[in-house]
């Protein structure tokens, strides 16, 4: 089963607000088996345009686990903090598995 990756790009306009969001959101990630693997405040854009000033990638054991975390009551209780503090894009993608 392919791993699931939740990718956020955030254009932060309220740093204190995004810090408050992170303090409440990270425990929901950990409780759901997620592993933050990238939290970057800059990106070296090679081609095209990149949204925002921060990129976050969270690894889950599957796409279903990533969706379950996002849809969980615990996360939904804090997601509004992110919406208030940043303009965000969010996607879930499946990890690549080499064909046998």
ChimeraX attribute file (.defattr): number of C-alpha atoms within 10 A of each C-alpha:
attribute: neighborCount
match mode: 1-to-1
recipient: residues
	/A:1	10
	/A:2	15
	/A:3	17
	/A:4	22
	/A:5	26
	/A:6	21
	/A:7	17
	/A:8	20
	/A:9	22
	/A:10	22
	/A:11	16
	/A:12	19
	/A:13	13
	/A:14	12
	/A:15	11
	/A:16	11
	/A:17	17
	/A:18	20
	/A:19	14
	/A:20	14
	/A:21	19
	/A:22	16
	/A:23	12
	/A:24	17
	/A:25	20
	/A:26	15
	/A:27	14
	/A:28	20
	/A:29	20
	/A:30	14
	/A:31	11
	/A:32	19
	/A:33	16
	/A:34	23
	/A:35	16
	/A:36	16
	/A:37	11
	/A:38	14
	/A:39	13
	/A:40	12
	/A:41	12
	/A:42	10
	/A:43	12
	/A:44	6
	/A:45	8
	/A:46	7
	/A:47	6
	/A:48	5
	/A:49	7
	/A:50	13
	/A:51	14
	/A:52	18
	/A:53	15
	/A:54	19
	/A:55	21
	/A:56	17
	/A:57	20
	/A:58	20
	/A:59	24
	/A:60	25
	/A:61	18
	/A:62	19
	/A:63	20
	/A:64	15
	/A:65	18
	/A:66	26
	/A:67	16
	/A:68	13
	/A:69	22
	/A:70	18
	/A:71	12
	/A:72	13
	/A:73	11
	/A:74	17
	/A:75	19
	/A:76	14
	/A:77	12
	/A:78	17
	/A:79	15
	/A:80	11
	/A:81	18
	/A:82	20
	/A:83	15
	/A:84	15
	/A:85	20
	/A:86	20
	/A:87	14
	/A:88	17
	/A:89	13
	/A:90	12
	/A:91	12
	/A:92	19
	/A:93	15
	/A:94	18
	/A:95	16
	/A:96	10
	/A:97	9
	/A:98	6
	/A:99	4
	/A:100	3
